[in-house]
């Protein structure tokens, strides 16, 4: 077998290893309890990547990998200085694994990248559907009661982690090329799953993604496509209302009616204005029926959502931040050591509390590894963002948007302690990042609209993108008369 034939097989093996790792982690509680199998998949992909010659990562990806490896080494040093180096091993392994993911995914051909994006979207759909089922049927641990409400926890068994994964899926789906204005079914499913988590930080992260994408591209593509899915998502979510309160029984019929109404909107919205009116009538009827079936439960659910989830403050999080900041001041340079943040404090109600997570990954990283560790993490994030912006492509804009969303969400929940999430974000950002500057414009040819009389231009190609760029093309010179 020649080298030309071996290269595609290696690329398929790399994509298979990375995709299997993401799928396994998402379906097994985020690999929170034992990440050995997921790491084996990643190790296989990294081993295959090492055998590929002549394909070096771009400078941005290389810098990010160096920062991640440096953070892993510093975590071990911080743990040693704190007197418990073994406790720092999981943090160091996760950092090195993230670097291995970036190295393995960099430079993959377009087909392999599309396969990985498809795997991530499929995993996100499974997570969203499992969360919806958990809330509709009160299935523990696919949904868990929290603050008086049943919240979608999905296969990750953590509502906020589910929201973070679904935001990544939403950005991927809503930024892909589309030809119509009808709502996208996958976008609607992911949006339902996201709202069912009742995660305030997740919704904020989605808004941040829309804002960053708008700032980078100067186009309303991402928020417009998400808004287009709202008419289908609203009745589906309304069907969950009767069963949302913690003390209420499950209402599978109401949830099924809401899902049917949402499906009707998706189908009928593709048939024109008249069908849209019919869809609105169907949705209204379904909502009225659901309300009549369980009016007290709907009122209780609306009251609980308004009391607990429609709020920008959290006294519990403020207590955690205060206690963590106090621990940070005890060792600001090297930290107290990864895995050794054992918080003992008295909360705002005067009750003694013990906790190990701050719900703010930046603050917890600073407390555990000091300013040195936090600087390494921030440098890795900035390097990934710079690499994504380097090519100025559609995919690069999506990568920056989801990276910003994940960073903002990480300031409100302990997402980095769910191993599949940081690895997933690094994978998607690397896959969407152009590998070479030449990917910004790799060929020059007449556009598809040239036969319609439009001016010639350059077609810019990159994975998942064909973009028009007008240019003045030199006119052909007249033939010179023969001499002599």
Secondary structure, DSSP 8 states (H G I E B T S, - for coil): --HHHHHHHHHHHHHHHHHHHHHHHHHTGGG-S--HHHHHHHHHHHHHHHT--S----HHHHHHHHHHHHHHHHHHHHHHHHT-GGGGHHHHHHHHHHHHHHHHHTT--HHHHHHHHHHHHHHHHHHHHHHHHHHHHT-TTTEEEETTEEEE-GGGT-HHHHHHHHHHHHHHHHTS--S--S--HHHHHHHHHHHHTT-HHHHHHHHHHHHHHHHHHS--HHHHHHHHTHHHHHHHHHTTGGG-BTTS---HHHHHHHHHHHHHHHHHGGG-HHHHHHHHHHHHHHHHHHHHHTHHHHHHHHHHIIIIIS-S--HHHHHHHHHHHHHHHHSTTT-S-TT---EEEE-TTS-EEEES--S-HHHHHHHHHHHHHHHHHHHHHHHHHHHHHHS--HHHHHHHHHHHHHHHHHTTS--TTSHHHHHHHHHHHHHHS-SSGGGGS------TTGGGT---EEEEEETTEEEEEE--------------
